[in-house]
Amino acid sequence: MNRLLVVDDEANIRLLYAEELADEGYEVVTAAGTAEAVEKLREAAFDLVVLDIKLKNESGIDLLQKLVKERHDMPVILCSAFSCYKDDFSAWLADGYVVKSGDLSELKQEIARVLAKKAQRQRAGL
């Protein structure tokens, strides 16, 4: 079972994602901000992070840059209400980018795609 960390400052989004992704067969842990996410990443291993870009007074992009530097083998999917960040050079560090929607089909497909790509890299020894 793949273990996901969902980082979003909106409690309703965390709850929705946790329930929907658990129904897809993932083990889901949530964090409300970057400090909590860093703490949870220290406590346990995750297969993928779903990361909001705008987190109250924090930036998900800052956490993304830290994860790429320190945990480059752990994929990150940015999930934002704003499509404009797709063109932000820093956002290109992520393995995927999804615009938030009430329909989680695109997010679920992106998670499956990124995890399959990670598994393929691991089988190839990369």
C-alpha positions in Angstrom: 0.0 0.0 0.0 1.4 3.4 -1.0 1.6 6.0 1.7 0.7 9.6 0.8 1.2 12.8 2.7 -1.4 15.5 1.8 -0.3 19.0 2.8 -3.1 21.6 2.6 -4.2 24.4 5.0 -7.9 23.8 4.4 -9.3 21.2 6.8 -12.2 20.3 4.4 -9.7 19.6 1.6 -7.5 17.5 3.8 -10.6 15.5 4.9 -11.9 15.1 1.3 -8.5 14.0 -0.1 -7.9 11.6 2.9 -11.3 9.9 2.4 -11.2 9.8 -1.4 -7.6 8.6 -1.6 -8.1 6.0 1.1 -11.0 4.7 -1.0 -8.5 4.3 -3.8 -6.3 2.1 -1.6 -3.7 4.6 -0.3 -2.7 5.1 3.2 -3.1 8.9 3.7 -1.6 11.2 6.3 -2.4 14.9 6.3 -0.6 18.0 7.4 -2.0 21.6 7.7 1.3 23.4 6.9 4.9 23.1 6.1 6.2 22.7 9.7 3.7 19.9 10.3 4.6 18.3 7.0 8.4 18.4 7.8 7.7 16.8 11.2 5.6 14.0 9.6 8.3 13.4 7.0 10.9 13.0 9.8 8.6 10.5 11.6 7.8 8.2 8.7 8.5 7.4 5.0 6.0 8.4 2.3 5.8 7.3 -1.3 4.4 10.6 -2.5 3.4 14.1 -1.3 0.4 16.1 -2.6 1.3 19.7 -1.8 -0.8 22.8 -1.9 1.1 25.9 -3.1 -0.6 28.6 -1.0 -0.6 27.6 2.7 -1.8 30.5 4.7 1.5 32.5 5.4 3.7 29.7 4.0 4.7 28.7 0.5 4.4 25.1 -0.7 7.0 26.0 -3.3 9.5 26.5 -0.5 8.7 23.0 0.9 8.9 21.6 -2.6 12.4 23.0 -3.1 13.5 21.6 0.3 12.1 18.2 -0.6 13.8 18.1 -4.0 17.1 18.9 -2.3 16.8 16.5 0.6 14.4 13.8 -0.6 14.8 13.8 -4.3 13.5 10.2 -4.6 10.1 11.1 -3.2 7.7 12.5 -5.8 5.7 15.6 -5.2 2.4 16.6 -6.9 1.5 20.3 -6.6 -2.3 20.7 -6.2 -3.4 24.3 -6.3 -6.6 26.3 -6.9 -4.5 28.5 -9.3 -3.4 27.3 -12.7 -1.0 30.3 -13.1 1.7 28.6 -11.0 2.2 26.0 -13.8 4.3 28.6 -15.6 6.4 29.3 -12.5 9.9 27.9 -12.9 10.0 26.6 -9.3 6.8 24.6 -9.9 8.6 22.6 -12.6 10.5 20.8 -9.9 7.4 18.9 -9.0 6.5 15.6 -10.6 3.0 16.7 -11.4 0.6 19.6 -11.2 -3.1 19.5 -10.7 -5.6 22.3 -10.5 -8.0 21.7 -7.5 -11.4 20.6 -8.4 -14.4 19.0 -6.7 -13.8 16.1 -9.1 -10.7 14.3 -7.9 -10.3 12.2 -11.1 -7.4 14.2 -12.4 -5.6 14.1 -9.0 -6.2 10.4 -8.7 -4.9 9.8 -12.3 -1.8 11.9 -11.6 -1.0 10.1 -8.4 -1.3 6.8 -10.2 0.9 8.0 -13.0 3.6 9.4 -10.8 3.7 6.3 -8.5 3.9 4.0 -11.6 6.8 6.1 -12.9 8.5 5.9 -9.5 8.1 2.1 -9.4 9.5 1.9 -12.9 12.6 3.9 -11.9 13.1 1.6 -8.9 12.8 -1.5 -11.0 15.4 -0.1 -13.3 17.7 0.6 -10.4 17.6 4.4 -10.9 
